[in-house]
């Protein structure tokens, strides 16, 4: 199974930490985020990962040369940032043959049970399944409204008047049909340009395990203190 790991962000809010390393390599309890993602992929049968890079791409190359055991890793460098959806679009041939594939935002720290989320997705016949979680600050997130069948009916990125506190987690399981709604322009963003076009065609999977967006200094410091590692059991 394949996964696209979005890792090209500049990490400007985490400076000066990201002055010398990319955001995907900031350490959580001495383990880089990218290493945590690779371990999560190994645990759940993901054996091929595409990583996009931008700033400090040479450091990512060096790290992956030594830390990609049992997983085939391909790196694609973006001289100009394509946006999350733009990255997906230009690499569509890599994923078109898959029945479904993962999209991960690398600045998310989680031990979510991906196997259970995959089972949830397989029980439905939809274009995609997004992981969602409850947040305290919905105006700063992509907010989701769902119906009784967990089908997404509304998605608004950073709404002025949030309709709920369920936010997109940065974890998405998609089928190749997602390429039909990606705009053919650069840059393009998954949150702004793709997810709003999948209303009624996408499920929301509630994530109850640990999940933190480590994009700010405050959340990064909190993650250092609260990250539990792999205490949540992996589904058989």
Secondary structure in CASP SS format (residue, H / E / C, confidence):
PFRMAT SS
TARGET T0000
AUTHOR 0000-0000-0000
METHOD secondary structure of the structure
MODEL  1
X C 1.00
X E 1.00
X E 1.00
X E 1.00
X E 1.00
X E 1.00
X C 1.00
X C 1.00
X C 1.00
X C 1.00
X C 1.00
X H 1.00
X H 1.00
X H 1.00
X C 1.00
X C 1.00
X H 1.00
X H 1.00
X H 1.00
X C 1.00
X C 1.00
X C 1.00
X H 1.00
X H 1.00
X H 1.00
X C 1.00
X E 1.00
X E 1.00
X C 1.00
X C 1.00
X E 1.00
X E 1.00
X H 1.00
X H 1.00
X H 1.00
X H 1.00
X H 1.00
X H 1.00
X H 1.00
X H 1.00
X H 1.00
X H 1.00
X H 1.00
X C 1.00
X C 1.00
X C 1.00
X C 1.00
X E 1.00
X E 1.00
X E 1.00
X E 1.00
X E 1.00
X E 1.00
X C 1.00
X C 1.00
X C 1.00
X H 1.00
X H 1.00
X H 1.00
X H 1.00
X H 1.00
X H 1.00
X H 1.00
X H 1.00
X H 1.00
X H 1.00
X C 1.00
X C 1.00
X C 1.00
X C 1.00
X C 1.00
X E 1.00
X E 1.00
X E 1.00
X E 1.00
X E 1.00
X E 1.00
X C 1.00
X C 1.00
X C 1.00
X C 1.00
X C 1.00
X C 1.00
X H 1.00
X H 1.00
X H 1.00
X H 1.00
X H 1.00
X H 1.00
X H 1.00
X C 1.00
X H 1.00
X H 1.00
X H 1.00
X H 1.00
X C 1.00
X C 1.00
X C 1.00
X C 1.00
X C 1.00
X E 1.00
X E 1.00
X E 1.00
X E 1.00
X E 1.00
X C 1.00
X C 1.00
X E 1.00
X E 1.00
X E 1.00
X C 1.00
X C 1.00
X C 1.00
X H 1.00
X H 1.00
X H 1.00
X H 1.00
X H 1.00
X H 1.00
X H 1.00
X H 1.00
X H 1.00
X C 1.00
X C 1.00
X C 1.00
X C 1.00
X C 1.00
X E 1.00
X E 1.00
X E 1.00
X E 1.00
X E 1.00
X E 1.00
X E 1.00
X C 1.00
X C 1.00
X C 1.00
X H 1.00
X H 1.00
X H 1.00
X C 1.00
X E 1.00
X E 1.00
X E 1.00
X E 1.00
X E 1.00
X C 1.00
X C 1.00
X C 1.00
X C 1.00
X E 1.00
X E 1.00
X E 1.00
X E 1.00
X E 1.00
X E 1.00
X E 1.00
X C 1.00
X C 1.00
X C 1.00
X C 1.00
X C 1.00
X C 1.00
X C 1.00
X C 1.00
X E 1.00
X E 1.00
X E 1.00
X E 1.00
X E 1.00
X E 1.00
X E 1.00
X E 1.00
X E 1.00
X C 1.00
X H 1.00
X H 1.00
X H 1.00
X H 1.00
X H 1.00
X H 1.00
X C 1.00
X C 1.00
X C 1.00
X C 1.00
X C 1.00
X C 1.00
X C 1.00
X C 1.00
X H 1.00
X H 1.00
X H 1.00
X H 1.00
X H 1.00
X H 1.00
X H 1.00
X H 1.00
X H 1.00
X C 1.00
X C 1.00
X C 1.00
X E 1.00
X E 1.00
X E 1.00
X E 1.00
X E 1.00
X C 1.00
X C 1.00
X C 1.00
X C 1.00
X E 1.00
X E 1.00
X E 1.00
X C 1.00
X C 1.00
X C 1.00
X H 1.00
X H 1.00
X H 1.00
X H 1.00
X H 1.00
X H 1.00
X H 1.00
X H 1.00
X H 1.00
X H 1.00
X C 1.00
X C 1.00
X C 1.00
X C 1.00
X C 1.00
X C 1.00
X C 1.00
X C 1.00
X C 1.00
X C 1.00
END
